[in-house]
Amino acid sequence: MDRSIKYHITQQERYLFEIAPAAAISGGSKCFQSTVLIDMEGVGVSTLTGEVRQIMGKVMSIDQDYYPELMHKALIINAPSSFRMIWSLVKHLLDGRTQDKIEVLPVDYKPVLHKYIDPKNLMRCYGGTNDAKLMYVFNYYLGSLCLVNTNAVAY
């Protein structure tokens, strides 16, 4: 669990100190918030173990307490019905502003997704036109490889 939490914090700090400033320079305007796409393809009841739920709770708590304005929107796609049921119970533990930022999209998610993310910034598998591939990069903080989009764009 500690490794997952450390990875999440590393990514939040990376966004804050590397990605957002780079996006501001390339886009010509300040960039402080991100839109996060969470694909739950293949996640089921068996993968939503007690440890996974603890990690999710801890991550939400950290984000709410330490990075409250960093996330513009979190869009969850391919969520199984078991997750939707758990989410309907858990979301009330978050403050209202954070709840409003998290959206579980319907099965036909692409039209809604395109309202938040321009198709040129989305990989083709999500209905976009971006040909970026996922690749492994070394995360020095964790001392291991992590999967990232080679053409990630911050807003």
N, C-alpha and C positions, 0 to 999 in steps of 0.2 A: 504494500500500500504506500509506504513512504516514497518509493521510487516513482510511482504514478503521480503523487502529489508534487514531488520535486520537478518532474517533467512539466507538469502544468504550470507551476510557478515560473519555471525557466521560459516557457513559451509566452507567458504574459509579460515578463520583463523584456524578452526579445522583441515583442511587438511594440512595447512602450518606448524602448531605447534604440531600436534598429529599424524595424519595419515602418512604423508611423512616421519617423523623421524622413526616411527615404521616400515614402509615398508623398509627403508634403513637398519635398524638393522636386520630385518628378511631376507632380500634379499642379504645383504652383499655389497650393493652399494648405492650411493646417489640417492635419489628420490626427484625430485623437481616439476615434472609436472604430471598432471592427464589426464586421458581420461574419458570424461563424456558421459554417454548414456542418452539421453532424449527421453522418449517414449510418443508420443502425441496421443496415442490411446484414442478415445472418444472426442478429441478436434475438434471443428467445428467453423463455423462462429459465432454462438451465444455465444461461450465461449471466443472468441477473442475480448472482449469488449475494449473500450477505456482505461479502467484502466489496463487491462492485457497488452495491448500494451505499456502503460506507464511504467509498472513494467519491462517488457522485455527490453525496451530501457534503463531504469535506470541501470538494472543489467549489460547489455552489456557495458554501459559507465563506471561503477564502475570497472568491470573486466579489461577493456582496460586501464583505468587510474591507478589503484592501484594493479592489479594482472596480468600484461601483459604476464608474462612468466610462470604462474602457470598452464595454460591449454595447454596440448599437442594437444588435439583434442576434439571437441564436436560432437558427432554423433547423429543425430536426426532421429528417426524411426517412422513409422506409421503417418507421417505428412499428414494432409488432403491437398487437392489441394488448398484450400483457404490460408493455411499457406504458401505453396510453392509460391503462387502468392505474398503474402505480403512480404515474405523473399526476393524475387527477387528485390523488390523495396527498402527494408530497409537495406539490406546488404551493399549497397554502402555508407552508412553513417559511416561504420566502416573502420579503416585503413586496408590496403591490407593484412598485416600479420594476423590480427584477422580474416578477411574473409576466409583466407586459412585454418584456424584451425576449421572452422565450416562446417560440411558437412551434407546435407539432403540426407539420403540414399534412394535408390529405394524401391519399394514395396517388392521385393525379396531381403531384406537387409542382410540376414544371411551370405552369402559368403563374402560380403564386411566387415561386422562387425567382422568376424573371422580374417581378415587381421590386425585389430587393437587390438582385445582383444582375448586372448587365451580362447577357449571354457571351460577350467577348471575354469576360473574366471567369466564365464557368467551363469546366472540362466538358468534353462532348458527352461523356457518360451521364451527365446531369442536365443535358439539353442545351449545352452551350456550344460555342464555336472554338474554344481554346484547346489547342492540341498538346498542352503541357502533359507531361507524364509524372507519375509519382516515382520518387527515387529515395534511396537510403542515404542519409548524411550522418556524420558522426556528431553526437552531442557531447561536448567536452564535460559538461556539468554532470551528466549521467554516466559518462564513459561507455556509451553504447550507440548503436545505430538507431535512427528514427526515420520513419517514412514521412516525406514532405512533398508538396507539389513544387515542381521545378519552376513554375511561373506564377507563384503566389502574388496576388495583388491586394494591397490594403487600401481601404477607402478612408 
